[in-house]
Amino acid sequence: MPRLVIPESPRKEDDGDALRAYNDVTAGNLHESAALNNMGVTLERQGRYEEALAAFSAALLCDNNDVYAWNNRAVILTRLGRPQEAVLACIRALALDRLCIFAWVTYGMVLGRLGKYREAEMALAVAEDLDPQARALYPGNLTMTRA
């Protein structure tokens, strides 16, 4: 059974270096989904949500089957006050990987924001079935970087 590993948030002083590194990588290869996704995570951690959304969208243009980018898109859409769109992104992420704990937790979070508490609890229960520590992610940082 997969185990949950909670991502470590970088220190704020590392964000500028990380963003410069991702800019360098993406400038050399504009079709690198993982680099665009990771750049979006860095932008999200800086509070630059619109730019993060653009990076996740660009990652999905490169690879429409990137579960990380779909989950991250859902997180950002929720933060931007667009939960209906976030639900669709969660559904896509879960269609790609039914065992993605982050996607289940994000889905539960979004459903809760929409007042669909019963459905939210069911989604969080699935995440907890996959890993008992899953609820520790909510309401924390749910964006995922790719190796």
C-alpha positions as CSV (number, residue, x, y, z in Angstrom):
1,M,0.0,0.0,0.0
2,P,1.4,3.5,-0.9
3,R,2.5,5.6,2.0
4,L,1.9,9.3,2.4
5,V,5.0,11.5,2.4
6,I,4.1,15.1,3.3
7,P,6.0,17.6,1.2
8,E,8.4,19.8,3.0
9,S,7.8,23.5,2.3
10,P,11.0,25.2,1.3
11,R,12.2,28.1,3.4
12,K,11.1,31.5,1.9
13,E,14.7,32.5,1.1
14,D,15.0,29.4,-1.1
15,D,12.0,30.4,-3.2
16,G,13.9,32.8,-5.4
17,D,16.6,30.3,-6.2
18,A,14.1,27.6,-6.9
19,L,12.1,29.9,-9.2
20,R,15.3,30.9,-11.1
21,A,16.2,27.3,-11.5
22,Y,12.8,26.3,-12.9
23,N,12.8,29.3,-15.2
24,D,16.2,28.1,-16.6
25,V,14.9,24.6,-17.1
26,T,11.7,25.7,-18.7
27,A,13.4,28.2,-21.0
28,G,15.5,25.4,-22.4
29,N,12.6,23.0,-22.8
30,L,9.1,24.5,-22.9
31,H,7.6,21.1,-23.1
32,E,8.8,19.8,-19.7
33,S,5.6,19.1,-17.7
34,A,7.5,18.3,-14.5
35,A,9.6,21.5,-14.6
36,L,6.5,23.6,-15.2
37,N,4.6,21.8,-12.4
38,N,7.5,22.4,-10.0
39,M,7.7,26.1,-11.0
40,G,4.0,26.4,-10.3
41,V,4.5,24.9,-6.8
42,T,7.2,27.5,-6.2
43,L,5.0,30.3,-7.4
44,E,2.1,29.0,-5.2
45,R,4.4,29.0,-2.1
46,Q,5.2,32.7,-2.9
47,G,1.4,33.5,-3.0
48,R,1.5,34.1,-6.8
49,Y,-1.6,32.1,-7.5
50,E,-2.5,33.4,-10.9
51,E,1.1,32.7,-12.1
52,A,1.0,29.3,-10.5
53,L,-2.3,28.5,-12.3
54,A,-0.7,29.4,-15.6
55,A,2.3,27.2,-14.9
56,F,0.1,24.2,-14.0
57,S,-2.0,24.9,-17.1
58,A,1.2,24.9,-19.2
59,A,2.3,21.6,-17.6
60,L,-1.0,20.1,-18.6
61,L,-0.6,21.3,-22.2
62,C,2.7,19.3,-22.2
63,D,1.2,16.3,-20.5
64,N,-2.6,16.1,-20.0
65,N,-2.1,13.0,-17.9
66,D,0.0,14.6,-15.2
67,V,-1.8,13.8,-12.0
68,Y,0.4,16.2,-10.1
69,A,-0.5,19.2,-12.3
70,W,-4.2,18.3,-12.2
71,N,-4.1,18.1,-8.4
72,N,-2.1,21.3,-8.1
73,R,-4.5,23.1,-10.5
74,A,-7.4,22.1,-8.2
75,V,-5.6,23.5,-5.1
76,I,-4.9,26.8,-6.8
77,L,-8.4,27.1,-8.3
78,T,-9.8,26.6,-4.8
79,R,-7.4,29.3,-3.4
80,L,-8.6,31.6,-6.2
81,G,-12.3,31.0,-5.2
82,R,-13.1,28.8,-8.1
83,P,-14.2,25.6,-6.4
84,Q,-16.5,24.3,-9.2
85,E,-13.5,24.3,-11.6
86,A,-11.4,22.7,-8.8
87,V,-13.8,19.8,-8.5
88,L,-13.4,19.0,-12.2
89,A,-9.6,19.1,-11.8
90,C,-9.9,16.7,-8.9
91,I,-12.1,14.3,-10.8
92,R,-9.5,14.3,-13.6
93,A,-6.6,13.7,-11.2
94,L,-8.5,10.8,-9.6
95,A,-9.4,9.4,-13.0
96,L,-5.7,9.2,-13.7
97,D,-4.7,7.8,-10.4
98,R,-7.3,6.4,-7.9
99,L,-4.5,5.9,-5.3
100,C,-3.3,9.5,-5.3
101,I,-3.8,10.5,-1.6
102,F,-3.2,14.2,-2.3
103,A,-6.0,14.2,-4.9
104,W,-8.4,12.5,-2.5
105,V,-7.6,15.1,0.2
106,T,-7.9,18.0,-2.3
107,Y,-11.2,16.6,-3.5
108,G,-12.5,16.4,0.1
109,M,-11.3,19.9,0.8
110,V,-13.0,21.3,-2.3
111,L,-16.2,19.5,-1.6
112,G,-16.2,20.9,1.9
113,R,-15.8,24.4,0.5
114,L,-18.9,23.8,-1.6
115,G,-20.9,22.7,1.4
116,K,-21.0,19.0,0.3
117,Y,-19.9,17.8,3.7
118,R,-21.1,14.2,3.4
119,E,-19.2,13.8,0.0
120,A,-16.2,15.5,1.5
121,E,-16.0,13.1,4.4
122,M,-16.3,10.2,2.0
123,A,-13.4,11.5,0.0
124,L,-11.3,12.0,3.1
125,A,-12.2,8.5,4.3
126,V,-10.8,7.1,1.0
127,A,-7.6,9.0,1.6
128,E,-7.4,7.7,5.2
129,D,-8.0,4.2,3.9
130,L,-5.0,4.6,1.7
131,D,-2.9,6.1,4.5
132,P,-4.1,6.9,8.1
133,Q,-2.0,10.1,8.1
134,A,-3.8,11.6,5.1
135,R,-6.0,14.0,7.1
136,A,-2.8,15.6,8.3
137,L,-2.6,17.2,4.9
138,Y,-5.8,19.1,5.3
139,P,-5.8,22.1,5.3
140,G,-2.1,22.3,4.7
141,N,-0.1,22.7,1.5
142,L,-1.4,20.2,-1.0
143,T,0.6,21.1,-4.0
144,M,3.0,18.3,-5.1
145,T,6.4,18.6,-6.8
146,R,7.6,16.0,-9.2
147,A,11.1,14.4,-9.1
